[in-house]
Structures are given as structure tokens and as C-alpha cells.
Amino acid sequence: MSLHRLPDGRVIEIKDNLGDQELIALQNHLAELYPGYYTPYIEEVERTYLHAIKIFRKYSMKLLSM
């Protein structure tokens, strides 16, 4: 376990064995409480050539159907 001091002076104890989802929830909660100090978790978007083709096809089909 580790102790972390928050911007308002309080201390929280964080378990060492938290899972990814628990850590994301903690980060998002701290970002809500202290928006000037913490940022919410933003999942990285897969940016590959195949992904770009899928996006292009999706929006081109929408434009053609108008």
C-alpha cells in the first residue's frame, strides 16, 4: 500500500494490487474532485491504416445515402 497526499492536504492509502478498472475509476474520481490537479482517463484510440479505412467507409456511406 502507498500513501498519497491530495491537493487539499488529505492523505489516501492506495492498495498495490488494484486492477486496471479500479485505477481508472480512482483517477476519474480524483479528476472530478480536483480538476486542476488530475485529468480523467482517456482511452487511446487505435490509429491504424485499417482503422482509418473503416472510418472513411463509414462516413462515405453516410454521405452517399443523403
N, C-alpha and C positions, 0 to 999 in steps of 0.2 A: 504494500500500500504506500501511496505517496501523498504528501500534504501539499496543497496549492493555495496560495493566498490570492483572494479575489480583489478586484479593484476597490471595493468598499471596506477592505480590511478583514473580512471574514475569511476563515480557512475551511477548505473542504478536503476530505480524505477520499482519494480515488483508488479503487481496487486495481491491482496489477493485471487481473485476469478478465477484464471486461472484453466483451465481444465487439466486433465492428459496429453493429447496430446500436449497442449501448453507448459506445463512444460518440457516434454520430448524434444520438439523442442528447447526450450531455453537451456536446459542442453547440447544438442548435438551441438548447435551453439557456446556456450561458450567453449566446448571441442575443437572445431575447431580453435577458436581464441586463446585460452590459453591452449595448450595441456599439459603443465607441471603442471597446477593447477586444471583442471577439466577433468573428464573422461566421455566419451559418455555413454548414457543409453544403457544397455544391458538387454534385456528381459530375465527373468529367464525361463529356460526350465523345463517343467513338468517332474519330475523324479519319476515316479511311477512304480509299478510292471507291470501294464498293458501297459504302455508306453514302457518299456523295451522289452516286448514280441512283440509289434508291430515293433520295430526296428529290433529285431532278425529275425522276419519273413520276413521283407523287404529285408534284406541283404542275408539271406539264400536262398531266391528265386532267387536273382540275381546270386549268386554263382552256384546254380543248373542249371541255364539256360546257363551257359558258356560252 
